[in-house]
Amino acid sequence: MGAVPTVARQIRVLYQRNHDRRRASAIKPLPQNNGPLQTPGADAVAGIARRFGSLAYEGLLLTAILFICTWVFLFFAQALDSALRRPLLQIWLVGITGAYFVYCWSRSGQTLPMKTWRIHLTVAGGGQVTVPLAARRYLLALLSLGLCGLGFAWALIDRERQFLHDRIAGTRLIVKPNV
């Protein structure tokens, strides 16, 4: 009977050694981040892929919003001449889109797709976006979109990867940390 406790003790010792070796190999130093240098406490600038992903999602959401707004407009504008109805509809849709963006950006700094992609709009100095600044950013983005997207393509050559309308308006798109 004296051999059984000895064997059990040896098994326990071997198990403990093996377990300690696995734990030691599992603890590895964190890899060094060789990404762009940032000052301590600075927010990370949102990457181009993240911003374009958010833009694609924004397009889907805006399609639904503008579809409903078009239906409302056409319901109330039935009596208008068709030559007048089309330009008024276009102005109406640009206005609805602007109201959506300005409201979201000035209220929380994010639209729903920006929240999903954890992108936050701030002033370049790090403050809250005001209504006039959000309106200016929207009009500049609309202009850059009207110029075949050149303001968006500007991010490919900009040193901080900012869109042209962000650069001119003095705003930044940053990544919000996971909470």
Secondary structure, DSSP 8 states (H G I E B T S, - for coil): -THHHHHHHHHHHHHHHHHHHHHHHH--------S----TT---B--HHHHHHHHHHHHHHHHHHHHHHHHHHHHHTTTS-HHHHHHHHHHHHHHHHHHHHHHHHHHTS--HHHHHTTEEEEETTS----HHHHHHHHHHHHHHHHTTTHHHHGGGT-TT---HHHHHHTEEEEE----
